[in-house]
Amino acid sequence: MLDQIHLLAAVTVLGVLEQAYFLLQVIYARRVFGISPPKISGPPEFERIFRAQVNSSEYFPIFLALLWQAGLFFHQGLAAALGLLYLYARYCYFMGYRASSSKRLAPIYFSTGVLWILIAASALGILHFFLSHYVGLNILQLLTA
């Protein structure tokens, strides 16, 4: 069974490490700009870093759920590759947002596109499972026949 989920697990660990990095960047920015918790406002430079981290953490559970569903029901390798693309796009988003609010746009659109692909892969995989398990209809056999 582990050979069916090892890539998903690796991408999950990378994602957790990325989230930790973003959090550390907020802690560092708090020290640089002298903003103690629970304050969340300050210079625009701090607010951009803070918003980038919060936004990334808001999307992280959605990403994880889709990564694992697509990997388990559709294809582990494709889901893991898409997961790596998503994490890279999120990193570009964070770094772009910290520089300027306009530099966050292209990476956020790209990462959203990756999420939509993961949604489609998840939905197709789950639909295939339901049809083959409950209806006895194997779409893959029909397509290859």
N, C-alpha and C positions, 0 to 999 in steps of 0.2 A: 504494500500500500504506500509506503514512503516514497517509492520511485514515481508515484503518481502525483505527489504533492511537493516534492523537494524544491522545485523551481518557484512555486507559489510561496513557500515558506521563506526562501531566500529573498524574494522581492519584498515580502512583508517585513523582514528584518531590516532591509535597506530603507524601506519607508519609515519605519520607526526611528532609525538613526537620522534620517533626514528631518523628521519632526523634532527630534532632540536638538539638532543643529539649529533649526529655526528658533526654537525656544532659547537656546544659549545666545543667539544673536539679539534677542529682545532683552535678555538680562544684561548683556554687554552694553546695549544702547541705553538702558535705564541708568547704568553707572556713568556712561559718557555724558548724558544729558541731565543727570541729577534728578531723575524722575522715580520717586519711590512708589511702590504699590500701595494702595490700589489705583493710583492715578493712571489714566490712560491717555492723557492729553499732554502736549508739549510742543516742541518745535516740529515742523513738518517732517524733518528727517526721521525723528523718533516715531511719529504717528504712521509714516509709511511702513517702517519696519514692523511696528506692532500690528498694523492691519494685515500685512502680508502673512505674518505668522498666524494670526487668528483665522484669516480666510483659509489658509492651508489646512489648519487643524479642523475647520468646519467640514471641509470636503474629504478628509482622510477616512472617516468611517464609510462614506459612500464608495470611495475608491476600493477599500478593503473588501467590502461586500461584493462588489462587482468583479474584482480580481478573482476571488475565490469561486464565485458562481461560474464565471466564464471558464476558469481553469478546471473545475470539477465536471461541469456539464458539457463544455464545448471542446477545448483543447488546452492542456496545461502550457505547452510551449508558446502558443500564440498569446495566451493571457499573460504569461510572464514577460514576453517581449513588449506587449502593450503596457504592462505595469512599469517596465523600465522607461519606456517613452514618457509615460505620465510623470514619473518621479523626476526625470530630466526636465520636462516642461515646467513642473512645479519649482524646481531649483531656479530655472531661468526666470520664472515669474517672480520669485522672491528677490533675486538679485536685481531684476529690472525695476521692481516696485521700490526697492530701497534707494535706487538711483533717481527715479522719476516716476510719477504716477502714470504717465503715458507709456512708459516702457514695459508696463505689466500687461498690456493689451494682447499683443501677439501670443505670448506664452499662455495666457489664460484661455484664449480661444483654442489654441492647439490642445491644451490639456482637457478642455471640455469636449473637443472632438474625440479624443481618446476615450473619455468616459462613455460617449455615445456608442462607440464601437464595442466597448465592453458590455454595454447594455444590450446591444444587438446580439452579440455572441452568447451572452447569458440567456436571453429570451429564446434564441434558436435552440440552444442546448437543452434548456428545460422543456421546450415544446417537443423536441425530438424524444426526450425521455418519457414524457407523458403519453405521447402517441404510441411509442413502442411498448411501454410497460402496461398501459391500461387499455389501449385499443388494439394492440398487436400489429400496428402499422409501422414498418421500418422504412423511413424515408430514404435512408442511405442505400438500401437494397433496391428501392424503386428507381433511384437516380442512376445507379450503376448498371441496371438491367437493360 
